[in-house]
């Protein structure tokens, strides 16, 4: 299995987790979140999301794509 195949797949988590935004996330820019005692790159699961997630804000973790977590603002979760 190639790295391209691994990075192209998205996995929805069987559980809902909550993380904390460390770097701002917008519809056009990925950021970083703190989740399960580690910092992760993160982006919105819905590319059309027009909300801005700012540092210190709670965020809902809904899946991952490669090493990037897919997130949803808690106000939309």
Gaussian input, Z-matrix of N, CA and C with variables (Angstrom, degrees):
# hf/3-21g

backbone

0 1
 N
 C     1     B1
 C     2     B2     1     A1
 N     3     B3     2     A2     1     D1
 C     4     B4     3     A3     2     D2
 C     5     B5     4     A4     3     D3
 N     6     B6     5     A5     4     D4
 C     7     B7     6     A6     5     D5
 C     8     B8     7     A7     6     D6
 N     9     B9     8     A8     7     D7
 C    10    B10     9     A9     8     D8
 C    11    B11    10    A10     9     D9
 N    12    B12    11    A11    10    D10
 C    13    B13    12    A12    11    D11
 C    14    B14    13    A13    12    D12
 N    15    B15    14    A14    13    D13
 C    16    B16    15    A15    14    D14
 C    17    B17    16    A16    15    D15
 N    18    B18    17    A17    16    D16
 C    19    B19    18    A18    17    D17
 C    20    B20    19    A19    18    D18
 N    21    B21    20    A20    19    D19
 C    22    B22    21    A21    20    D20
 C    23    B23    22    A22    21    D21
 N    24    B24    23    A23    22    D22
 C    25    B25    24    A24    23    D23
 C    26    B26    25    A25    24    D24
 N    27    B27    26    A26    25    D25
 C    28    B28    27    A27    26    D26
 C    29    B29    28    A28    27    D27
 N    30    B30    29    A29    28    D28
 C    31    B31    30    A30    29    D29
 C    32    B32    31    A31    30    D30
 N    33    B33    32    A32    31    D31
 C    34    B34    33    A33    32    D32
 C    35    B35    34    A34    33    D33
 N    36    B36    35    A35    34    D34
 C    37    B37    36    A36    35    D35
 C    38    B38    37    A37    36    D36
 N    39    B39    38    A38    37    D37
 C    40    B40    39    A39    38    D38
 C    41    B41    40    A40    39    D39
 N    42    B42    41    A41    40    D40
 C    43    B43    42    A42    41    D41
 C    44    B44    43    A43    42    D42
 N    45    B45    44    A44    43    D43
 C    46    B46    45    A45    44    D44
 C    47    B47    46    A46    45    D45
 N    48    B48    47    A47    46    D46
 C    49    B49    48    A48    47    D47
 C    50    B50    49    A49    48    D48
 N    51    B51    50    A50    49    D49
 C    52    B52    51    A51    50    D50
 C    53    B53    52    A52    51    D51
 N    54    B54    53    A53    52    D52
 C    55    B55    54    A54    53    D53
 C    56    B56    55    A55    54    D54
 N    57    B57    56    A56    55    D55
 C    58    B58    57    A57    56    D56
 C    59    B59    58    A58    57    D57
 N    60    B60    59    A59    58    D58
 C    61    B61    60    A60    59    D59
 C    62    B62    61    A61    60    D60
 N    63    B63    62    A62    61    D61
 C    64    B64    63    A63    62    D62
 C    65    B65    64    A64    63    D63
 N    66    B66    65    A65    64    D64
 C    67    B67    66    A66    65    D65
 C    68    B68    67    A67    66    D66
 N    69    B69    68    A68    67    D67
 C    70    B70    69    A69    68    D68
 C    71    B71    70    A70    69    D69
 N    72    B72    71    A71    70    D70
 C    73    B73    72    A72    71    D71
 C    74    B74    73    A73    72    D72
 N    75    B75    74    A74    73    D73
 C    76    B76    75    A75    74    D74
 C    77    B77    76    A76    75    D75
 N    78    B78    77    A77    76    D76
 C    79    B79    78    A78    77    D77
 C    80    B80    79    A79    78    D78
 N    81    B81    80    A80    79    D79
 C    82    B82    81    A81    80    D80
 C    83    B83    82    A82    81    D81
 N    84    B84    83    A83    82    D82
 C    85    B85    84    A84    83    D83
 C    86    B86    85    A85    84    D84
 N    87    B87    86    A86    85    D85
 C    88    B88    87    A87    86    D86
 C    89    B89    88    A88    87    D87
 N    90    B90    89    A89    88    D88
 C    91    B91    90    A90    89    D89
 C    92    B92    91    A91    90    D90
 N    93    B93    92    A92    91    D91
 C    94    B94    93    A93    92    D92
 C    95    B95    94    A94    93    D93
 N    96    B96    95    A95    94    D94
 C    97    B97    96    A96    95    D95
 C    98    B98    97    A97    96    D96
 N    99    B99    98    A98    97    D97
 C   100   B100    99    A99    98    D98
 C   101   B101   100   A100    99    D99
 N   102   B102   101   A101   100   D100
 C   103   B103   102   A102   101   D101
 C   104   B104   103   A103   102   D102
 N   105   B105   104   A104   103   D103
 C   106   B106   105   A105   104   D104
 C   107   B107   106   A106   105   D105
 N   108   B108   107   A107   106   D106
 C   109   B109   108   A108   107   D107
 C   110   B110   109   A109   108   D108
 N   111   B111   110   A110   109   D109
 C   112   B112   111   A111   110   D110
 C   113   B113   112   A112   111   D111
 N   114   B114   113   A113   112   D112
 C   115   B115   114   A114   113   D113
 C   116   B116   115   A115   114   D114
 N   117   B117   116   A116   115   D115
 C   118   B118   117   A117   116   D116
 C   119   B119   118   A118   117   D117
 N   120   B120   119   A119   118   D118
 C   121   B121   120   A120   119   D119
 C   122   B122   121   A121   120   D120
 N   123   B123   122   A122   121   D121
 C   124   B124   123   A123   122   D122
 C   125   B125   124   A124   123   D123
 N   126   B126   125   A125   124   D124
 C   127   B127   126   A126   125   D125
 C   128   B128   127   A127   126   D126
 N   129   B129   128   A128   127   D127
 C   130   B130   129   A129   128   D128
 C   131   B131   130   A130   129   D129
 N   132   B132   131   A131   130   D130
 C   133   B133   132   A132   131   D131
 C   134   B134   133   A133   132   D132
 N   135   B135   134   A134   133   D133
 C   136   B136   135   A135   134   D134
 C   137   B137   136   A136   135   D135
 N   138   B138   137   A137   136   D136
 C   139   B139   138   A138   137   D137
 C   140   B140   139   A139   138   D138
 N   141   B141   140   A140   139   D139
 C   142   B142   141   A141   140   D140
 C   143   B143   142   A142   141   D141
 N   144   B144   143   A143   142   D142
 C   145   B145   144   A144   143   D143
 C   146   B146   145   A145   144   D144
 N   147   B147   146   A146   145   D145
 C   148   B148   147   A147   146   D146
 C   149   B149   148   A148   147   D147
 N   150   B150   149   A149   148   D148
 C   151   B151   150   A150   149   D149
 C   152   B152   151   A151   150   D150
 N   153   B153   152   A152   151   D151
 C   154   B154   153   A153   152   D152
 C   155   B155   154   A154   153   D153
 N   156   B156   155   A155   154   D154
 C   157   B157   156   A156   155   D155
 C   158   B158   157   A157   156   D156
 N   159   B159   158   A158   157   D157
 C   160   B160   159   A159   158   D158
 C   161   B161   160   A160   159   D159
 N   162   B162   161   A161   160   D160
 C   163   B163   162   A162   161   D161
 C   164   B164   163   A163   162   D162
 N   165   B165   164   A164   163   D163
 C   166   B166   165   A165   164   D164
 C   167   B167   166   A166   165   D165
 N   168   B168   167   A167   166   D166
 C   169   B169   168   A168   167   D167
 C   170   B170   169   A169   168   D168
 N   171   B171   170   A170   169   D169
 C   172   B172   171   A171   170   D170
 C   173   B173   172   A172   171   D171
 N   174   B174   173   A173   172   D172
 C   175   B175   174   A174   173   D173
 C   176   B176   175   A175   174   D174
 N   177   B177   176   A176   175   D175
 C   178   B178   177   A177   176   D176
 C   179   B179   178   A178   177   D177
 N   180   B180   179   A179   178   D178
 C   181   B181   180   A180   179   D179
 C   182   B182   181   A181   180   D180
 N   183   B183   182   A182   181   D181
 C   184   B184   183   A183   182   D182
 C   185   B185   184   A184   183   D183
 N   186   B186   185   A185   184   D184
 C   187   B187   186   A186   185   D185
 C   188   B188   187   A187   186   D186
 N   189   B189   188   A188   187   D187
 C   190   B190   189   A189   188   D188
 C   191   B191   190   A190   189   D189
 N   192   B192   191   A191   190   D190
 C   193   B193   192   A192   191   D191
 C   194   B194   193   A193   192   D192
 N   195   B195   194   A194   193   D193
 C   196   B196   195   A195   194   D194
 C   197   B197   196   A196   195   D195
 N   198   B198   197   A197   196   D196
 C   199   B199   198   A198   197   D197
 C   200   B200   199   A199   198   D198
 N   201   B201   200   A200   199   D199
 C   202   B202   201   A201   200   D200
 C   203   B203   202   A202   201   D201
 N   204   B204   203   A203   202   D202
 C   205   B205   204   A204   203   D203
 C   206   B206   205   A205   204   D204
 N   207   B207   206   A206   205   D205
 C   208   B208   207   A207   206   D206
 C   209   B209   208   A208   207   D207
 N   210   B210   209   A209   208   D208
 C   211   B211   210   A210   209   D209
 C   212   B212   211   A211   210   D210
 N   213   B213   212   A212   211   D211
 C   214   B214   213   A213   212   D212
 C   215   B215   214   A214   213   D213
 N   216   B216   215   A215   214   D214
 C   217   B217   216   A216   215   D215
 C   218   B218   217   A217   216   D216
 N   219   B219   218   A218   217   D217
 C   220   B220   219   A219   218   D218
 C   221   B221   220   A220   219   D219
 N   222   B222   221   A221   220   D220
 C   223   B223   222   A222   221   D221
 C   224   B224   223   A223   222   D222
 N   225   B225   224   A224   223   D223
 C   226   B226   225   A225   224   D224
 C   227   B227   226   A226   225   D225
 N   228   B228   227   A227   226   D226
 C   229   B229   228   A228   227   D227
 C   230   B230   229   A229   228   D228

   B1=1.4576
   B2=1.5247
   B3=1.3179
   B4=1.4565
   B5=1.5250
   B6=1.3125
   B7=1.4600
   B8=1.5258
   B9=1.3232
   B10=1.4667
   B11=1.5166
   B12=1.3177
   B13=1.4609
   B14=1.5226
   B15=1.3167
   B16=1.4620
   B17=1.5176
   B18=1.3282
   B19=1.4480
   B20=1.5154
   B21=1.3157
   B22=1.4475
   B23=1.5156
   B24=1.3183
   B25=1.4594
   B26=1.5152
   B27=1.3252
   B28=1.4618
   B29=1.5136
   B30=1.3093
   B31=1.4563
   B32=1.5139
   B33=1.3297
   B34=1.4535
   B35=1.5151
   B36=1.3133
   B37=1.4495
   B38=1.5147
   B39=1.3306
   B40=1.4643
   B41=1.5294
   B42=1.3228
   B43=1.4618
   B44=1.5195
   B45=1.2899
   B46=1.4619
   B47=1.5124
   B48=1.3047
   B49=1.4512
   B50=1.5146
   B51=1.3120
   B52=1.4530
   B53=1.5186
   B54=1.3126
   B55=1.4501
   B56=1.5112
   B57=1.3138
   B58=1.4631
   B59=1.5305
   B60=1.3227
   B61=1.4594
   B62=1.5257
   B63=1.3342
   B64=1.4629
   B65=1.5283
   B66=1.3394
   B67=1.4631
   B68=1.5219
   B69=1.3154
   B70=1.4607
   B71=1.5251
   B72=1.3431
   B73=1.4599
   B74=1.5212
   B75=1.3337
   B76=1.4620
   B77=1.5199
   B78=1.3377
   B79=1.4684
   B80=1.5260
   B81=1.3277
   B82=1.4634
   B83=1.5323
   B84=1.3446
   B85=1.4664
   B86=1.5278
   B87=1.3118
   B88=1.4622
   B89=1.5250
   B90=1.3204
   B91=1.4599
   B92=1.5084
   B93=1.3266
   B94=1.4711
   B95=1.5181
   B96=1.3382
   B97=1.4583
   B98=1.5129
   B99=1.3249
   B100=1.4620
   B101=1.5170
   B102=1.3530
   B103=1.4583
   B104=1.5255
   B105=1.3151
   B106=1.4670
   B107=1.5333
   B108=1.3325
   B109=1.4633
   B110=1.5330
   B111=1.3506
   B112=1.4547
   B113=1.5222
   B114=1.3157
   B115=1.4637
   B116=1.5225
   B117=1.3428
   B118=1.4645
   B119=1.5284
   B120=1.3364
   B121=1.4585
   B122=1.5328
   B123=1.3119
   B124=1.4640
   B125=1.5223
   B126=1.3411
   B127=1.4632
   B128=1.5125
   B129=1.3332
   B130=1.4525
   B131=1.5225
   B132=1.3230
   B133=1.4637
   B134=1.5216
   B135=1.3297
   B136=1.4593
   B137=1.5260
   B138=1.3367
   B139=1.4642
   B140=1.5254
   B141=1.3212
   B142=1.4606
   B143=1.5319
   B144=1.3190
   B145=1.4629
   B146=1.5279
   B147=1.3203
   B148=1.4630
   B149=1.5299
   B150=1.3152
   B151=1.4602
   B152=1.5243
   B153=1.3257
   B154=1.4579
   B155=1.5219
   B156=1.3307
   B157=1.4679
   B158=1.5298
   B159=1.3134
   B160=1.4644
   B161=1.5289
   B162=1.3433
   B163=1.4621
   B164=1.5293
   B165=1.3381
   B166=1.4525
   B167=1.5210
   B168=1.3204
   B169=1.4634
   B170=1.5314
   B171=1.3288
   B172=1.4663
   B173=1.5191
   B174=1.3275
   B175=1.4655
   B176=1.5161
   B177=1.3076
   B178=1.4646
   B179=1.5304
   B180=1.3304
   B181=1.4606
   B182=1.5263
   B183=1.3440
   B184=1.4592
   B185=1.5220
   B186=1.3245
   B187=1.4627
   B188=1.5050
   B189=1.3243
   B190=1.4613
   B191=1.5103
   B192=1.3201
   B193=1.4607
   B194=1.5171
   B195=1.3314
   B196=1.4527
   B197=1.5215
   B198=1.3194
   B199=1.4638
   B200=1.5232
   B201=1.3244
   B202=1.4658
   B203=1.5334
   B204=1.3343
   B205=1.4601
   B206=1.5200
   B207=1.3239
   B208=1.4646
   B209=1.5124
   B210=1.3178
   B211=1.4497
   B212=1.5285
   B213=1.3178
   B214=1.4661
   B215=1.5215
   B216=1.3369
   B217=1.4662
   B218=1.5235
   B219=1.3186
   B220=1.4735
   B221=1.5193
   B222=1.3172
   B223=1.4698
   B224=1.5279
   B225=1.3667
   B226=1.4539
   B227=1.5207
   B228=1.3242
   B229=1.4758
   B230=1.4502
   A1=107.75
   A2=117.00
   A3=120.99
   A4=111.73
   A5=115.56
   A6=120.96
   A7=110.21
   A8=117.18
   A9=121.00
   A10=110.67
   A11=117.64
   A12=121.33
   A13=110.49
   A14=117.30
   A15=120.79
   A16=111.79
   A17=117.43
   A18=120.61
   A19=112.95
   A20=118.14
   A21=121.64
   A22=113.70
   A23=118.22
   A24=121.68
   A25=111.21
   A26=115.77
   A27=121.19
   A28=107.97
   A29=116.56
   A30=121.76
   A31=109.13
   A32=116.50
   A33=119.59
   A34=107.10
   A35=116.65
   A36=120.89
   A37=110.17
   A38=117.53
   A39=120.42
   A40=112.04
   A41=117.67
   A42=121.38
   A43=107.94
   A44=115.35
   A45=121.07
   A46=107.68
   A47=116.71
   A48=121.01
   A49=110.02
   A50=115.59
   A51=121.14
   A52=108.69
   A53=116.31
   A54=121.95
   A55=110.07
   A56=115.99
   A57=121.53
   A58=108.24
   A59=115.91
   A60=121.68
   A61=109.63
   A62=116.58
   A63=122.53
   A64=110.88
   A65=117.69
   A66=123.43
   A67=107.02
   A68=117.05
   A69=123.34
   A70=111.90
   A71=115.16
   A72=123.01
   A73=107.92
   A74=116.87
   A75=121.90
   A76=108.31
   A77=116.26
   A78=119.48
   A79=111.86
   A80=117.97
   A81=120.56
   A82=114.53
   A83=117.61
   A84=120.50
   A85=111.68
   A86=114.44
   A87=120.09
   A88=109.02
   A89=115.53
   A90=120.87
   A91=109.67
   A92=116.64
   A93=121.92
   A94=108.75
   A95=114.56
   A96=120.61
   A97=109.54
   A98=115.34
   A99=122.47
   A100=106.19
   A101=116.05
   A102=121.66
   A103=108.89
   A104=116.82
   A105=123.74
   A106=111.82
   A107=115.14
   A108=124.23
   A109=114.50
   A110=117.73
   A111=122.11
   A112=110.08
   A113=116.33
   A114=122.00
   A115=109.25
   A116=116.41
   A117=122.60
   A118=110.54
   A119=117.28
   A120=118.59
   A121=107.23
   A122=117.38
   A123=119.92
   A124=110.54
   A125=114.35
   A126=121.44
   A127=107.90
   A128=116.35
   A129=119.99
   A130=110.09
   A131=116.92
   A132=121.29
   A133=110.78
   A134=117.36
   A135=123.11
   A136=107.72
   A137=116.66
   A138=121.15
   A139=112.52
   A140=118.00
   A141=121.68
   A142=112.52
   A143=117.82
   A144=121.96
   A145=109.63
   A146=117.17
   A147=121.97
   A148=113.05
   A149=117.25
   A150=122.61
   A151=108.60
   A152=116.84
   A153=122.38
   A154=107.54
   A155=117.47
   A156=122.51
   A157=107.53
   A158=116.47
   A159=121.63
   A160=111.25
   A161=117.50
   A162=120.89
   A163=112.68
   A164=114.33
   A165=121.93
   A166=113.44
   A167=117.23
   A168=122.23
   A169=110.42
   A170=116.75
   A171=120.98
   A172=108.89
   A173=115.33
   A174=122.16
   A175=108.27
   A176=118.33
   A177=123.06
   A178=109.01
   A179=116.37
   A180=122.25
   A181=107.45
   A182=117.56
   A183=120.32
   A184=113.87
   A185=117.65
   A186=119.71
   A187=110.89
   A188=115.00
   A189=120.33
   A190=109.87
   A191=115.24
   A192=122.97
   A193=105.52
   A194=116.14
   A195=119.86
   A196=108.54
   A197=117.49
   A198=121.88
   A199=112.41
   A200=117.40
   A201=121.61
   A202=109.79
   A203=115.92
   A204=119.95
   A205=109.74
   A206=116.19
   A207=123.31
   A208=106.60
   A209=117.28
   A210=121.45
   A211=111.76
   A212=113.98
   A213=123.27
   A214=107.08
   A215=117.67
   A216=118.58
   A217=110.13
   A218=117.76
   A219=120.17
   A220=110.89
   A221=117.94
   A222=120.38
   A223=112.31
   A224=117.79
   A225=121.85
   A226=112.27
   A227=118.18
   A228=122.00
   A229=113.25
   D1=132.91
   D2=-178.10
   D3=-88.43
   D4=162.19
   D5=177.47
   D6=-63.09
   D7=-35.18
   D8=178.12
   D9=-59.95
   D10=-41.69
   D11=178.45
   D12=-64.00
   D13=-42.95
   D14=-179.49
   D15=-64.29
   D16=-42.49
   D17=-177.24
   D18=-74.29
   D19=-21.58
   D20=-178.62
   D21=-80.12
   D22=-14.96
   D23=-177.01
   D24=-91.55
   D25=139.54
   D26=174.01
   D27=-109.21
   D28=137.99
   D29=177.86
   D30=-120.60
   D31=127.85
   D32=172.29
   D33=-87.88
   D34=135.59
   D35=-179.02
   D36=-74.10
   D37=145.83
   D38=177.52
   D39=-74.63
   D40=-4.50
   D41=179.15
   D42=-133.10
   D43=160.86
   D44=176.29
   D45=-101.51
   D46=125.90
   D47=177.78
   D48=-116.56
   D49=162.08
   D50=177.46
   D51=-121.01
   D52=134.07
   D53=177.49
   D54=-124.52
   D55=-179.57
   D56=179.22
   D57=-123.13
   D58=131.55
   D59=-179.72
   D60=-68.90
   D61=131.16
   D62=176.87
   D63=-109.32
   D64=-32.62
   D65=175.26
   D66=-130.56
   D67=137.04
   D68=-176.04
   D69=-51.34
   D70=137.70
   D71=176.98
   D72=-118.13
   D73=129.63
   D74=175.31
   D75=-128.09
   D76=176.51
   D77=-179.72
   D78=-63.05
   D79=-24.61
   D80=-176.90
   D81=-108.62
   D82=-6.39
   D83=-178.81
   D84=-134.50
   D85=133.62
   D86=174.03
   D87=-74.77
   D88=160.17
   D89=177.27
   D90=-136.62
   D91=-152.70
   D92=178.43
   D93=-134.68
   D94=146.98
   D95=175.76
   D96=-132.29
   D97=156.42
   D98=174.10
   D99=-102.74
   D100=119.98
   D101=-175.67
   D102=-147.96
   D103=129.50
   D104=179.75
   D105=50.93
   D106=51.42
   D107=174.21
   D108=65.42
   D109=20.76
   D110=-179.80
   D111=-143.97
   D112=152.66
   D113=175.36
   D114=-92.56
   D115=135.04
   D116=-176.03
   D117=-130.54
   D118=146.32
   D119=167.42
   D120=-68.35
   D121=147.16
   D122=-176.92
   D123=-148.24
   D124=151.24
   D125=173.81
   D126=-145.10
   D127=161.92
   D128=178.50
   D129=-67.42
   D130=139.91
   D131=177.75
   D132=-69.35
   D133=-27.38
   D134=177.06
   D135=-106.62
   D136=108.16
   D137=-176.85
   D138=-61.94
   D139=-19.50
   D140=-179.44
   D141=-87.18
   D142=-0.40
   D143=-178.69
   D144=-60.99
   D145=124.30
   D146=-177.38
   D147=-100.24
   D148=11.98
   D149=179.81
   D150=-88.47
   D151=153.38
   D152=174.08
   D153=-111.21
   D154=126.77
   D155=176.40
   D156=-99.62
   D157=120.06
   D158=-174.12
   D159=-106.26
   D160=157.92
   D161=-179.73
   D162=-52.52
   D163=137.91
   D164=-179.84
   D165=93.43
   D166=-15.96
   D167=-178.85
   D168=-80.00
   D169=144.55
   D170=174.58
   D171=-77.42
   D172=146.73
   D173=-177.63
   D174=-138.86
   D175=144.80
   D176=-179.97
   D177=-92.16
   D178=126.31
   D179=177.29
   D180=-90.18
   D181=123.12
   D182=-177.08
   D183=-118.07
   D184=-11.81
   D185=-179.80
   D186=179.57
   D187=-166.04
   D188=177.14
   D189=-153.07
   D190=155.52
   D191=173.05
   D192=-133.61
   D193=109.06
   D194=-171.92
   D195=63.23
   D196=-124.88
   D197=177.70
   D198=-96.82
   D199=1.27
   D200=-178.18
   D201=-93.65
   D202=127.06
   D203=177.35
   D204=-79.65
   D205=141.85
   D206=175.25
   D207=-97.13
   D208=126.06
   D209=-172.69
   D210=-127.38
   D211=161.62
   D212=175.91
   D213=-134.30
   D214=136.85
   D215=175.05
   D216=-57.98
   D217=142.72
   D218=-177.87
   D219=-62.14
   D220=-25.35
   D221=178.43
   D222=-70.48
   D223=-18.00
   D224=-179.83
   D225=-111.18
   D226=-2.13
   D227=-174.34
   D228=-71.86

